[in-house]
Structures are given as structure tokens and as C-alpha cells.
Amino acid sequence: MRTPKSFEEGMERLNTILVQMQSEETTLADSVKLYAEAASLMEYCHAALEKTSLQISEIDAKLAGTVQEES
């Protein structure tokens, strides 16, 4: 599995995997491979969300400091 270039790409691949896993044509062996890929993608997407959340918190803290300084 290659690392996605973005959160959106990771989510798109997760959706594709979900469709593949729901297909009756997907073998058990392929399902296990898809599951492993999905687990890695979920970890990547979770980390991306955590990073974004931290960035937003830092921006909010800066804005709060600016508002207090103006008071």
C-alpha cells in the first residue's frame, strides 16, 4: 500500500475498499488484504485529523491572545 497524498485521497481509498469488501465476488483472502490496507489508511487519516486539530487549536490560541491584547 502506498501512502495517500492527502486525507481526502485516503478517505476515497477507504470508500473504495468498503465497496470491494461488500462485494460477494471478493474472496476471503482478498478481504483480509483489504482489511489490512484499510487499517493502515484509518491510522493515516486519524493522524492527519489529529495534526489538523492541533493546528486549529494553535490558531485559536493565537486569536484569543490577540483579542485579549486588544482589550
N, C-alpha and C positions, 0 to 999 in steps of 0.2 A: 504494500500500500504506500502510495506517495502521500506526502503531507499536503493538505489543501493550501491553496494560495491565500484563502480568506475564510472567515467564518461562514460567509454565505455559500462558498463552494463546498465547505464541509457539510453544511446543512442540506444542500442539494444532493450530495452523495448519500447522506443518511436516508433521505427520502427515497432515493433510487434503490438502496439496499432494502428498505422496508417493503417496497413493491416486489422486489425479487424474492424476498423471504416469504411473502404471502402467496406467491405463485405455486400452484400444485406441481408445476414442472421442475421446481428447484429440488435437487436431491438433498438428502440429509448431509452428505459430505460438503456440498456447496453451502448449505445453510450454516454449518459450523464455521466455514471460512468467512462467510458474510458477517456472521455474528462477531467474529474476532476483529474484522475490519471496522464494524460499527462501534465496538467498544473503544477502539483507538480514536475514532472520529469523535465520539462523545467526550473523551478525555481532552482532545484538542479544542473542541468547541467550548467546553466548560472553562478551560484555561483562558481562552480568548474572552469569554464573558467576564471572568474574574479580573483580567487585565483592564478591560473597558470600564468595569465598575470602579476600580481603583482610580483610573484616570478621571472619571466623573466626580468622584469624591474629592480628588485633589483640586479640580476646577471649582467645585462648590466651596471648598475651604478658602481658596484664594478670593472668590467672590465675596464670601462672608467677611473676610478680613478687610477687603476694600470698602464694603458697606460700613463696617464699624469705624474705620479710619475717617470716613466722610462725616460721621455723626458728631 
